[in-house]
Amino acid sequence: MTLVFSTTSAGALVVKGSLPWTPNAGDPPTAVLPGPWVYFIPEEGAAIEALVDRLIPPDPQTPGGKDAGCAVFIDRQLAGSYGSAEGLYMRGPFANGTPQQGDQSPLTPAVRYRQALAALDKYCRATFAGKSFAQLPDDQKDKVISGLEEGSATLDGADGKMFFAQLLTNTREGFFADPVYGGNRDMVAWKMIGFPGARYDYRDWVDRHNERYPLPPVGFAGRPGWVRQGP
């Protein structure tokens, strides 16, 4: 197909033949593929899987945080620009700011996770007869998580309360993000809340409150069962 470019008297560019645009041509997300941990070592990965599965426990209708891919999401994020705090100002002075001032730490998210997971492992083994967090029964896991949230579980070399807040935020992000990033596997979270995802048009349903959206959600890469047409 031949593209014809011309200019109107007003200076506007007119393109005939085809639009000069293709999907995801600008900065397409790189799809997360199944496989081994990219940032976590196996022990860290096991701890994160156990943590996210207690923050979002499974039920008969919806998988928990582990099977929904939240741990994979966090692993890939820490291995990328989020983990290295790319784009953020990371120079001093460093001080403990107020909540309104945001994070003032010199630590990147990746380093903070590594330090906190090592400290959590040390705390659990000292408290529960040599058992790691992943080896604890669910009731003890919940007590440890509550201790982190409240600040009563003191981690050596890490801020447990800050780690809990970061972990909870990242777990939520992994559960509800587009599946292309490794979480929300099979769009389980979107199906649970009736979110249409990246459908190009659902204006007919914007004002229809308290009605469940009847169509399956669509992600950036489409949805299972779709067959791509054309080249």
ZIUR-V799870 format. One record per helix or strand of 3 or more residues. SS is the DSSP state (helix for helix, strand for strand). FROM is the first residue (numbers start at 1). TO is the last residue. Records with the same first field share a line. If there is no record, write none. Layout:
SS->FROM-TO / FROM-TO
This chain:
strand->4-7 / 13-16
helix->42-55 / 70-79 / 99-101 / 109-127 / 133-135 / 138-150 / 160-176 / 179-181 / 185-193 / 203-205
